[in-house]
């Protein structure tokens, strides 16, 4: 039963918040539903989940058409500039903004549509060659450049920590992300207020919450292993 898996994740988040002296209401659970059928999403939706995350644009767009309109959709996968037009106005937040050129494209499309799109800067905090994202020191320049754009609002930072056997190994990366958010806010850049920290997945979301995550992206722990066939 997905209900049981979901409740287990919620319980773990609540307990992690308690240990960290945080309010569980300050943590948004994003159900990562990539490759999962709409029937499974509906089951989780019926248990009260309203935030869903997708990695692929086409899959996201298809599910938006079918699922209830009060869902907040999060784009969490690598995004190419030529796909931005399909997302603007349809998603609550694009977490995976990893270049100024991508931000410019989102900005341009958003201005044309008369809206402001919420974005997060993707940070490759562990410096993994296989992952996208800014280096730590590049984020400040990105924030400065985005601050003058009328069609986007930078509200957070996102990272995908290394896949490790022991989630404790990622604690230092989550701490570094929290520290980075504080450092950016200390610069008092106009129109930039980093309140969101999108970090922690099935393997390490508990540690991420203890270290300040505001959005955790959990798929397997809710839906089971993915089917790529």
Secondary structure, DSSP 8 states (H G I E B T S, - for coil): -HHHHHHHHHHHHHHHHHHHT--GGG-EEEEE-TT--HHHHHHHHTTT--EEEES-HHHHHHHHHHS-TT-EEEE-S---GGGGGGTTTT-SEEEEE-SHHHHHHHHHHHHHHT--EEEEEEB-TT--TTS-SB-TTHHHHHHHHHTT-SSEEEEEEE------SSGGGGHHHHHHHHHHHHHHHHTT-TT----EEE---TTTHHHHHHTT-SEEEE-HHHH-S----
